[in-house]
């Protein structure tokens, strides 16, 4: 019998497991990788399969088994693992996982003591080291390192857990860490211990890991780090030594602990414990991003230091992707660099998630979750390139959509190159030539250049997809629905009328959409300038209300007044939150994406509804500007913030529920970057319950712009 097994079957010890089971049964035949699949030829196929299922490797996932009952004509001198061949189409490896307990034990004792690259078939890097399939050593970064005799013996011994482990290595033959000073000169000694000692002396370092590099510092040196990195307000992630240390910095829920301790090891946003340290790490926020060590080097670093936590943030120039090349990293200007000589083929930032109750929201989907796919009801070949922020591309084929790792923000040359590399790599692994290349409707987004180039190469069609329609389609895919009435809530998305949408109630499917209602248009005075100088938003609202503004001098006011009728207008809930944050003295200037809204969230959590805050819908426009005239001098900030937002959400949910009822639907949905807000999601859930409706939320696809490409792909597939 010939057996073809599809699924996550490479890089997990699948062939060694087949070999062990077949040998124990005295069967004849062979097993090999064929492209992304595992193929078995044996004289007793059913016997082998029945015995194999109870002994599958922990990370293996069988999706399909195809059998051919032709007579076995192979050799009858036992069972062996044959050389891989073929290319095929598909992705069959698991995502990178945290080092396992047995490998950690190997790092404490024996010949791999203190060796940072210790892994086995049950753990370690795969995707970040892979150039192509099948998953064999010559197709990984380990191709540059020849196995020593001891590692070769392990690789060829069927009794060893590193039997046919493709990245097997040790200190004698594998990659190594070295320590460098601020000018890039190597420092002799113990690299990890000396790096830890330098951190303890207050220095700032760069440490290279599985999928990229981190800037590293003690939590007590956060002020120095902010000054050095030019990041005055944006929160940092914290890597804690162990589960016990988590509770010194945060108040995790059971669900958050479950995610933190999973083999994927994401950064999890959780309620922080208020003290000077946490306040300086995430200023103005009520949460903090925490993760546990996932690479061997992280454990070795904690072993060398008497600290329970370290600040770890991606090593990149603002606006550029995380750096990989050692020479490039030396330009960061750090005090020291702990770097290795193993090539990172596919960079992958840390995944960031937020739990809202027991529900997972992906803020950034990357290391530990890539590669992965979602089944969809549409077939066809599509490449979707996302929007301009939180970019991730999507490749669709054979009734599945695969997302790339998180790429980055903005239209920098580095991000553009990274997007192209990741997109082409995924298309190559899946053996896909797109029929459609999907992009955002916005005419100025930089990834349109890549789209045009690929369209010319492949003779494919470029399809423009409205931003919030894509958000809605991604939510429908996430919930396996074909249609829905959805609140699309974010900062900015280019609308059909040329204005900046972002507070939308839409009836949508993959075939089309209808704009049911939207927030009142507010002029963005100076366009992009209004996103950072929040006074301009408040000035525009004052003008709409006929209120005298004291925010600018007379000359500036004259100029801004002329802009009122000429500027692009915004219906965005994100911009409304910006204006609210400024008006209440919560945030004067936006220094990073989402800052005003994020700093308003703690106030929304503590607020209660004041009387008199109501809004109405005029035509399709939900009025908002008048709410800024209702602030009482003695009212608490949190109550004002809550009352403004709650009145707007109630009106939007009411419009959505009315439409849903008319369409015969029993729930509405919410998507977009604003839906990361716990208090706003609670408002939506509560308002929907009062209207007798349920609510669709995201769980697999990022709520924000990181999920845009999924929606673009679904809409493009529907066109095909």
Secondary structure, 3 states (H helix, E strand, C coil): CEEEEEEECECCCHHHHHHHHHHHCCCCEEEEEECCEEEEEECCHHHHHHHHHHHCCCCCEEEEEEEECCCCCCCCCCEEECCCECCCCCCCECCCECCCHHHHHHHHCHHHCCCCCCCCCCCECCHHHECCCCCCHHHEHHHHCCCCHHHHHHHHCCCCCCCCCCCCCCCCCCCCEEEEECCCCEECCCHHHHHHHHHHCCCCEEEECCCCEEEEEEHHHHHHHHHHHCCCCCCCEEEECCHHHHHHHECCCHHHHHHHCCCCCCEEEEEECCCHHHHHHCCCCCEEEEEECCCHHHHHHHHCCCCCEEEEEECCCCCCCCCCCHHHHHHHCCCEEEEECCCCCCCCCECEEEEECCEEEEEECCECCCCCEEECCCCCCEEECCCCCCECCEEEECCEEEECCCCECCCCHHHHHHHHHHHHHHHHHHCCCCCEEEEECCCCCCHHHHHHHHHHHHCCEEEEECHHHHHHHHHHHHCCCCEEEEEEEEEEEECCCCCEEEEEEEEEECCCEEEEEEECCEECCCCCHHHHECHHHHHHHHHHHCCCCCCCCHHHHHHHHHHCCCCCEECCHHHHHHHHHHHCCCCCECCCCCHHHHHHHHHHHHCCCCCCCCCCEECCEECCHHHHHCCCCCCCHHHHHHHHHHHHHHHHHHHHHHHHHHCCCCEEEEECHHHHCHHHHHHHHHHHHHCCCEEECCCCCCCCHHHHHHHHHHHHHHHC
